[in-house]
Amino acid sequence: FNIPNLRVGTLDSLLSLSDDLVRSNSFIEGVAQKIRRQIEELQRVSGVESNALTVDGVPVDSYLTRFVWDEAKYPTMSPLKEIVDSIHTQVAKIEDDLKVRVAEYNNVRSQLNAINRKQSGSLAVRDLSNLVKPEDIIISENLVTLLVIVPKYSQKDWLASYETLTSYVVPRSSKKLYEDNEYALYTVTLFHRVADNFRTSSRDKGFQIRDIEHSSEAQENRKQELERIVQDQESLRSSLLQWCYTSYGEVFSSWMHFCAVRVFAESILRYGLPPSFLACVLSPSLKGEKKVRSILDGLGDSSNSTYWKSEDEVVGGMMGLGGDADTHPYVSFTINLV
């Protein structure tokens, strides 16, 4: 893992930076994982095949093992704190952009879900226009037909009482049009002038009056609105997914530059000047990590190994990079890619 000769600065600046590095690493890693989870969610919802995540056009593991410091983006002569602040600012901007884009996408999804509930939900909430035919409705100078949602267990009560809920109800005018698991949809015809009284009496008995537009123009408008929202959702999903692929690569690249600064700074604090150390990427299995660490401990000088493992030094705060409780004769921290 190639780390360039960065600007060391003063010991005080390195000590101060060391505290910031741990906090910033959690933030940057968190943003990378957020974007990765968002990619997985978008792929799951759309049913598309999962694509391998890349950085600068190469797989993540290849990017790690072929890491090259971006001198144009992060000049090595810049103070380490300036580089760290620049990385943090860039990642924070991407996180803010992610929040805006996800909120916009979720808003359209919510609109579509609301429409779908109206299309397929219970009679109490769904759109009734496709259940009612023009011949089911009477609208004249004096008469009006109302649509009534009746709980399934109250249908006998409805049929026995609807003619008496108010005066001027047309006898035997109620007809059942549809029934689902919870409700039944009935019509009833009565005089215009008693419609409000009928609504009040129906509500008191637990019957719900539903209004509906019967014009073909209104139905066509609803159909067009649904098609528009479906298209908007697909467009936003595709755009968000592509943005996430690109942004994940940018955040991961920034994260690895950040990790390079961490290794450099911690190694200087541990081993002193001039900087002379080897940085490597190891990918052991979960079961093999303990064995690998044991071998790495053995590679260090025995006296140094004893020094780094002494209780006094652990209490003194010389802990592994990333806040590991275990202390080793080498600088290390874990990068979670899954």
N, C-alpha and C positions, 0 to 999 in steps of 0.2 A: 504494500500500500504506500505508494510514493508520496512523501511529504517534502515540499520544497524548503529551502532555508528561509524561514520567516523572520520577521523583525522581533527581537527578543524584548527590548525595552528594559525597564527596571524591575527589580525583584518585587517591589511593592505593587507595581502594575500587574505583574503575573499573579500574585497572591489575590489581589482584588478581582482579577478576571476569572480566576479558578472558581470562585463562589458563583459568579454569574453564569459560567459555562454549564453547571449542573442544572440550574433552573431553565436556562434557554433550551437546553437539549430536550427536556421533557416537552416543552412547547412545540418545538420543531418536529419532533417525532410524532407528537399528537396530531399535528396538521397532516403529516404524511399518512397516518393511519386513517384519519377522517376521510381523506380523498380516496384511499384504497377501499374503504367500506362503502363509500358512495358508488364507486365503480361496480363493486359486487352487487349492490342493491339494484342499480340500473340494469345490469346484465340479467339479473334474476327476473325482474319485472317484465323485461322485453323478451326474455327467452332466447337471447342471442348467445352464441358460443363465447366462452370466456377467453379473452386475449391476454397473452403474457405482458406484464408491465415492462416498460422500457425506459431508459434514460439516454437521451441523445441518440436514440435509434438502436441501442443495444440492450440486451437483457440486463436486469438489475445485477445479477451475480457477475456478469462479464464487466459491467461498469465498475464494480468494486475492485476487481482484480486488475483492471487496466486503468485505474484512476489516474487522471492527469489534472493537476491544478490549473484552474482557469485564470491566467495572469491578467487577461484583459478585464475580467470582471472583478477580481480581487487582487490588486497589485501586492506583491509580496513585501514591498517596502512600506506599505501602510501599517500603522500601529495595529496590533492584534485586536484591540477593543474596537477600532474602527471597522475592521473586517467582520467581527462578530455582530456589531450593531447593524451593519449593512445587511447581513444574512437575516437577522431577526426582522428587520423592517420589510424586506422582500417577502418573507414567509407570512408575516402578519397581513400584508396587503393581499396575498393570495387567499388567506383564510377569510378575510372580509369579502372578497369577491365570491368565494364559495358560498358563504352565507346568503348573499344576495341572489345568486343563481338558483340555489336550492329552494329558497323561499318562493321565487317566481315559479319554479317547476311545481312545487307542492301546492301552490295556489290554484294552478290550472287543474292539477289532479283532484283537488277538493271540489272544484266546480263540476268536473266530470262525474265524480262519485255522487254528488248531490243529484245530478240529472239521472244517473243510473238508478239511484234509490227511488226517484219518482217514476221511473219506467218499470221497475221490478219489485218495489217495496210493497208494503201492505196497502190496502185501499185507503187507509187513513192519510197516507202521504203521497201515493203514486199519482202520476198523470192519468186522468180518466178519459182523455179525449179519444184514445183508441178502443175504449170499451163501450162508448155511447154512440149510437147511430143517430142521424138526424131525425128518423121517424120515431125515436124514443122520446123526443122532446116536443112539447107543445108550447108555443109562444104566440099569443094573440093579444088583442087589445085588452081583454079581461082576464085571460088565463095564463098561468105560467107553470112549467114543470120544474120541480126541484130534485136534486140528487141527494140521497140520504145514505150515509154510511151507518149500518146497523151491526152491532156486535152479534156474532153468530148465535150466542146463547139467548139473545133478546129478539130473535126474529118473530116468534109467536106473539110476544108483547107488542112489537111494531104492527103487525098485521091486525091485531085486535084493537089497537088504540089510535092509529094514525088519523082515522076519519074524525076523531073527537078532539084532537090536539088544538083545533081552533074551528071556527065556523067557516062555511063556504069551501070545504074540501070536497073535491069530486069523488063520490063514492066508488069504491073498487078500482080506483085509478092507479094504485101502487103496483109496480111490476119489478120483479128481481131481474137484474141484468147480469150480475157476476157475483162470484163468491170465492174468497180465498181461505186461508187457514184461520183467520181471525175475524174477518168482517164479511158482510154481504152488502152489495150495492143495489139500492131500490130507487125507483122514481115515484113521485107523487105529484098530482096536478091539483091546483087550487087557484082561487082568485088572487090577482095581483095585490089587492088591498089588504089581504090578511097574511101575506108572505112573511112579514116581520114578526107577527105574532106566532106564526107557525115555527119560525126559526127558534124563537125564545122557548116555546114549549118543548120543542124537540131536544134542545140542549139540556133542559131540565131533566129529561128522561134518559139522557145518555146517548141520544142520536145526533150524529154530526152532519150538518148540511155542507155540501161541497159545491163550489161554483166551477163552471167550465166554459171555455170559449169553443164554439162549434164551427167557427169560420175556417174554411180551407186555407185561407191566408195565414191564420194564426198557427195552424198545424205545420204549414210549410216553413214558417219562421222558426218554429221550434226545431224542426228537422235540420235546417241550415245552421242553427246555433250549435246543435250537437255535433255536426260535421266539422264546424270551425274549431270547436274546443278539442275534438279528437286530433285534428291536424296540428293545433297549437301544442298539445301535449307531446305528440310524436316529434315535432320540430324541436321543442325545448329539451326533450329527453336525449335526442341525438346530439344536439349542441352541447348539453351539459356533459354527456359522456365523453365527447371529443375533448372538451375543455379539461375534464378530469384526467384523461390520459396525458395530455400535455403538461398540466400543472403538477401532476404527480412526479413526472420526470424533473421538472424545475425544482420542486421542493426536495426531492431525494438528492439531487445534485448539490443543492445548497446545504443539505444536512451532512453530506459526506465532506464538503469543504469545512463545515463546522467541526466535524469529528477530527479532521486533520489538525485543526487549530487546537482542539482539546488534547490530542495525543502529544503535540509539540509542546504546549504549555506545561502539561503535567510532567512530561519527561524532563524538561529543563528544571522544574522545581524539585524533582527527585534526584536527578543525576548531575545537575549543574552544567556549567559551560566548559568547553564549547559543545553545541548539540552534536551528539554522536550516538545514534541509536537506529535500530531496524524496526520498521513498522510493517506488520503482516496482517492479512485477513485469514482467519481460521474458521472452518465450518464443520465442527464435530456434530455427531448425532447427540440427541439429548442424553442418551445413556453413556456416551463416550466423553462427555464434557469433563467429568471428574478425573478420568484417566489422563486426558490431554493436559489439564491443569497440573496434575502431578508430574508429568514429564517436563513441562515448562518450568516448574519449580526446581526440578533437578538440574536443569540446564544452567541455572544461576549458581554463582559461587556459594559454597556452603555457608560461609560466614555471612554473606549478604542475605541468603535465604533466612537464616536465623534472625537477622536484624529486622527484616521486613515483617516477620511473623511475631515479633516480640509484643507482649501485651502493652508495654509502655508506648510503643509507637502507634498501636491501634487506638489507644485512649487519646493519644496526642492528635489524632485526626488524619494520619497518613493512610487513608483508606483507598481502595481501588477506585478507579475512575467510574463515575456513574453512581457513587455512593454504595458500592458493594461492601458488605460487612466483612468479607474475607479480604485479607491483605496479602499481596504477592510481590515477589521481587521483579515485577514487570508491571507496566501500565496496561490496563485492559478495561473494556466495557462491552456490553452486548448490544447488537443491532438486530431488532426483530423485524424480519421481512414478511412474516405471515401473521 
